[in-house]
Amino acid sequence: MRATRRAGWAVAAVTAVALAAGACGGEEADGILRASWGDPQNQLEPANTIEVRGGTVLDLIFTGLKEYDPGTGEAVNAMAESIETDDQQTFTVRIKRGWTFSDGTEVTADSFVDAWNYGAHLKNNQVASSVFRFIKGYEDVHPDEQGAKPTADRMSGLEVVNDHTFRVVLGQKFSLWPQTLGYPAYAPLPRAFFDDHETWLDKPVGNGPYQVDAYDRGRSMRLSRYEDYSGADKARNAGVEFVVYTDNNTAYTDLRAGNLDVVDDIPATQVRNVENDLDGRFINQPAGIVETISFPLYQEEWRSPGAATVRRGISMAIDREEIIDKIYGDTRTPATDWTSPVLGEKGGYEKELCGETCTHDPKRARQLIEEGGGLPGGSITLTGNVDSGSNRLWMDAVCNSINNAMDDNKACRVVPVGTFAQFRQQVGARRMTGMFLTGWQMDYPLIQNFLQPIYYTGSAANDSGYSDPEFDRLVDEGNAAPGQQQAIEKFKDAESLLVEDFPVIPVWYRNGTVAYSNDVDNVRLNPFSVPVFTEITVG
């Protein structure tokens, strides 16, 4: 999720209330940058965030062992001085000296080990806890069995050697594990997090290029440059004010009026106008994002014999190209697999993996749906948040495609949810009964990140409840492979199982887009589609 870093990425762009009082344009070169935003699903604990809005802020207030190059996405050392292993299972991590949290306390090996143990433990109910499942002893602090209680307080695979060195023993070999360590769940935490947790939650303290000044939920979050930051990516502006919007059209209007500097959720109705409106101040580039529609496989009607055939038929009913053309212009591309083209073929992307099942063929779609036993209950629903201006548009278009294929205008209907946070709470509580919007913004540019978090049994972002022992086995073998290419082949084998099981419909790959004002310079997007806020200058 340096994606989302994210987290894991959920389809939604949240939008707006009126701007906080006092916002004005024309700040100096080190002035405050004003950006549109939306309240995250949960409070900003690193291991409790798997969506893009919370991940955007965590990226700015924390720096982990690794970070991802904003140009290439490559994992490079940040707080790590070195990460060494002789067997791809036991890793010795040395951290750089002299780093501090924004409260002035030192970042030590304990800061990482304590944070990881907290994130993993069942009692702390962290949504990204499963990322620690690779570490030996995870099952002791977070047993998989329903109702089972932890038998330990700390994972046996973590050992502090000295103030600046710790050792990590994994439960199995995982050659690519160091490349995952830019994910925010792996961030260090200061003692204040543990000593006065509620106070920390009100005003999180991290070790990144910015510090939190204030958070008024539903309105704004204000960050200021952390002057004693030790990293190379020091902020070139004085801070960022994230303004919460509940309508991205309002955010876009405020950008054009000079009340905002950066908007990374362009209304679908404005995509064709934005370059002219802003004299070219618009970036549109491929990003590691795939948008999908999931099925609640925890509901009996969606896992019955023939249900996978129905799901494949529904996919073939969707006219991806027409929806993109009418709503999104050139900011989307029809999906043909469950990863992203930004990985490239060498990275595991397979352009034709989904085949005819991801092409529009309404006649064949109806045949498959009928062969599989018909739509559950005779009709289906599609649920998603509608605080993103385009979500309702494309949900309606998807249902129209299904209705046309079935020659029944009641075959599919949209069930909207008001906000992203409300929607994700329902998804997390497994309250879905029909299709629902999902998606993934890569946390790191590896095929493993598009597969394990979403489809591995029990993973944090496995919203559909999909479980296949063969898929899990192939992912485990990919993780244990001695080199990257061998790992990629195993992950590709795992992905091929999704073609038959079809727990999730790949809809399209989403580009990263951002529009910006005359008052800022040096705007660019990283491969995860997030603006590189530290580089933006104001004035």
JOTAFEN-V168609 format. One record per helix or strand. SS is the DSSP state (H for helix, E for strand). FROM is the first residue (numbers start at 0). LEN is the number of residues. Records with the same first field share a line. If there is no record, write none. Layout:
SS=FROM-LEN  FROM-LEN
This chain:
E=15-1  29-1  31-6  65-3  74-3  79-6  89-6  99-1  105-1  134-1  157-5  164-6  209-7  219-6  238-7  261-2  281-13  331-3  379-6  411-6  434-7  503-13  519-2  524-1  530-1  536-2
H=45-3  51-10  108-12  121-3  128-6  137-4  176-4  183-3  190-5  196-6  247-9  267-3  273-4  299-3  306-11  319-12  340-3  344-3  354-4  361-10  375-3  390-16  419-9  446-9  468-12  483-18  532-3
